[in-house]
Structures are given as structure tokens and as C-alpha cells.
């Protein structure tokens, strides 16, 4: 079953749309009862999107949802998703893949803040850049992403993988400030540069293949290690200020001045 949602022209395209109903589990049964919030107004899904449906599905895993048009202000797509596939042909707004447990979401453009927030399972891919708090826990949450895989082919913002508890996060570009802060498990790989990685880390593994600037002095140097393609890395454990036993491997680093 394939459901194509094409954004209709809007009078004010800057108004955000809360669209947690864009989920294969809901769309499998049709769209007649589905609504979204455009600002403070509740709209039927077909008031905001042109809807095309091809075929049927016997399970949620047989449903593919395609989003087209200017979806950069559409939020909460794929929230609590438990199967199927969503393909976003352009950009997507904040909170895409919140609490997702299974399935696949692929964003061809950029993703807003809190991308893959508190992911539980499944695969989430962004071919562009991701905003702040990618694969992180929300305010006050002590356990962030617990499982699954997040892959960003561009850059990611500050606090990427904050409170990471499980699963795998890969950023092919640079990260902003404090990636992996409060890490408790899982794996974070940054192919580019970042600053002040893994503060207050207690467990897990973070690999920085670029330069880690502002390296925290509360990580203990353990020696050399070999990274992908034989790259020489320096291995640290910490954060010892938090009695941490995490592993931080970096190719280059500079301490805070």
C-alpha cells in the first residue's frame, strides 16, 4: 500500500502543522477520520494534503507513506511509529520520529530539532542536516534514545545524542557543541568535528573521526587505538568526574584553554 501526501498551497506557509497522525498505522485504515493542527485550528488531513492511495495492506509493514511539497513546518511525523515506511522528499519539521519503535523514516532534505527524539527502534535517516538535540532525550528525561539507528549524512546541531542510552547514532558531517553529553550507553560516531564531546558520560562509546575541540580534562587517556580504515585514534575513558566508564576515541583533540 502506498499513500502519497502532497502539501496543498497554504495562505501562510510559516504556521506549523502538528501531524502525529501521519503514521503508517493510522493511514492503513484510510484518512477520513484523521486530522492535523494548523496553528490553533484543527484541519482534516485532506484539507492540508492532496491524498493518493495505491493498493491495500494486510499489515502496517506493507504501508509506505510519501510526503511531498513544502513540509518543512510539519512536525511530529512518525510519532510512536511501530512499522512501515515514511519517505519525506524534502525537509521536515521538528520532532520527526518521536518515540518511534519500528519501521523506517527517510528524509531526503533537512530535519528540524529533536529529530528521532527518544527513539526506541527502527531506522531513521536524514540525507541533509539535522537540527539541535538530534537523537536526544527531551527536557527532564534521563534516558534518551534506547534503540534503533539514526544516520545523518550532513551536519547535526548541539546536544546530539544527549542522554543516549542505547542504539546507534552516526553523523557523517560535523556536530555542534556537547554531543553525547550524559551518555549512558549506545554508540555515537561523528565523522567530522565537534566541541566538548561526552561531558558527564557514564557508559557507551563515542568515536570522533575529525577534531574534538574543547576536550574536557576529566577524561583519562588510555593509549592508542585503531579506527575505521586503520585511522589512528586516541582512546580516553570517562567522564571520571561522574565515575564514568565510557569510551571516547578521537582522531585529533584540543583541550579547553
SVG drawing of the C-alpha trace seen along z (x, -y; Angstrom):
<svg xmlns="http://www.w3.org/2000/svg" viewBox="-14 -34 63 43">
<polyline fill="none" stroke="black" stroke-width="0.4" points="0.0,0.0 1.4,-3.4 0.0,-6.7 1.2,-9.9 0.5,-13.1 1.2,-16.3 1.1,-19.6 -1.5,-22.0 -0.7,-25.6 -1.2,-27.5 -2.1,-31.1 0.6,-31.3 3.1,-28.5 5.0,-29.6 2.3,-28.3 3.5,-25.0 1.4,-21.8 1.2,-19.2 0.9,-16.0 1.3,-12.9 -1.4,-11.2 1.0,-10.9 1.8,-7.4 1.5,-4.1 -0.5,-2.5 -3.2,-5.2 -3.1,-5.7 -3.5,-2.0 -7.2,-2.3 -7.9,-5.5 -7.8,-9.2 -11.4,-10.1 -11.1,-10.5 -7.6,-11.8 -6.9,-15.4 -3.9,-17.7 -3.5,-21.0 -2.5,-24.0 -1.6,-26.5 -4.6,-26.5 -7.1,-25.2 -7.9,-21.5 -8.0,-20.5 -9.0,-17.3 -5.9,-15.7 -7.4,-16.2 -7.7,-19.9 -3.9,-20.2 -2.7,-17.5 -3.7,-16.0 -4.1,-12.3 -3.4,-9.5 -3.7,-5.8 -2.5,-2.8 -3.2,0.7 -4.0,2.3 -2.0,3.7 -2.6,6.6 -0.1,5.2 1.5,2.0 4.8,3.2 3.2,3.2 2.4,-0.6 4.7,-3.2 3.9,-6.9 5.4,-9.6 5.4,-13.3 5.8,-15.8 5.9,-19.6 7.0,-22.1 6.8,-20.0 9.5,-22.0 6.9,-23.2 5.2,-19.8 6.0,-18.4 5.8,-15.1 5.6,-12.9 6.0,-9.3 5.5,-9.8 5.1,-6.4 5.5,-4.7 5.7,-0.9 6.2,0.3 6.1,-0.6 8.0,-3.2 7.8,-7.0 9.7,-8.8 9.9,-12.6 11.1,-14.1 12.0,-17.5 12.6,-19.0 10.7,-18.0 9.9,-20.0 10.7,-19.3 10.1,-16.1 10.1,-13.7 10.2,-10.1 9.4,-10.9 9.3,-7.6 9.4,-5.5 9.7,-1.8 10.0,-0.1 10.0,-0.8 11.9,-3.2 11.8,-7.0 14.0,-8.6 14.3,-12.3 15.8,-13.5 16.3,-17.1 17.0,-18.6 15.3,-17.7 14.3,-20.1 15.2,-19.9 14.6,-16.9 15.0,-14.5 14.4,-10.9 13.8,-12.1 13.9,-9.2 13.9,-6.6 13.1,-3.0 13.8,-1.1 13.7,-1.2 15.9,-3.2 15.8,-6.9 17.9,-8.5 18.4,-12.2 20.3,-13.0 20.7,-16.7 21.4,-18.4 19.7,-17.7 18.9,-20.4 19.8,-20.6 19.0,-17.7 19.1,-15.0 18.5,-11.6 18.3,-13.1 16.1,-12.9 13.5,-15.6 13.7,-18.2 13.9,-16.4 14.2,-12.9 17.2,-10.9 17.1,-8.2 17.1,-9.4 17.3,-7.1 17.1,-3.5 17.4,-1.5 17.4,-1.6 19.6,-3.5 19.9,-7.2 22.1,-8.3 22.6,-11.9 24.6,-12.4 25.0,-16.2 25.8,-18.0 23.9,-17.8 23.4,-20.6 24.2,-20.9 23.5,-18.2 23.3,-15.4 22.6,-12.1 22.2,-13.7 21.3,-11.1 22.0,-8.3 21.1,-5.0 21.2,-2.5 21.2,-2.1 23.5,-3.7 23.9,-7.3 26.0,-8.2 26.7,-11.7 28.7,-11.9 29.4,-15.6 30.1,-17.8 28.3,-18.1 27.8,-21.2 28.5,-21.6 28.4,-18.8 27.4,-15.8 27.0,-12.7 26.6,-14.7 25.2,-12.4 25.7,-9.3 24.8,-6.1 25.2,-3.5 24.9,-3.0 27.3,-4.2 27.8,-7.6 30.1,-8.1 31.0,-11.6 32.9,-11.6 33.6,-15.4 34.4,-17.8 32.6,-18.7 33.3,-20.5 33.2,-19.4 32.0,-15.8 30.6,-13.4 30.5,-15.5 29.3,-13.6 29.4,-10.3 29.0,-7.2 29.0,-4.4 28.8,-3.8 31.2,-4.5 31.8,-7.7 34.1,-8.0 35.2,-11.3 37.0,-11.0 37.6,-14.7 38.7,-17.1 37.3,-17.2 37.8,-20.8 37.4,-21.9 38.3,-18.4 37.3,-18.0 40.1,-17.4 38.0,-14.8 38.7,-12.1 41.7,-9.8 44.0,-9.0 44.4,-5.2 46.6,-5.0 46.2,-4.5 43.6,-2.6 42.8,-1.8 39.8,-3.2 38.0,-2.6 40.3,-2.1 43.2,-1.9 42.9,-5.6 45.0,-6.2 42.8,-7.2 43.5,-8.2 41.3,-6.4 40.0,-8.0 37.8,-6.8 35.4,-8.9 33.8,-11.1 35.8,-10.4 34.1,-13.4 30.9,-11.3 32.8,-8.0 32.1,-7.2 33.4,-4.1 32.6,-5.3 34.9,-5.1 35.8,-8.2 38.0,-7.7 39.2,-10.8 41.5,-11.3 42.5,-14.9 41.7,-16.9 42.4,-20.2 41.9,-21.0 40.0,-23.9 42.2,-26.9"/>
</svg>
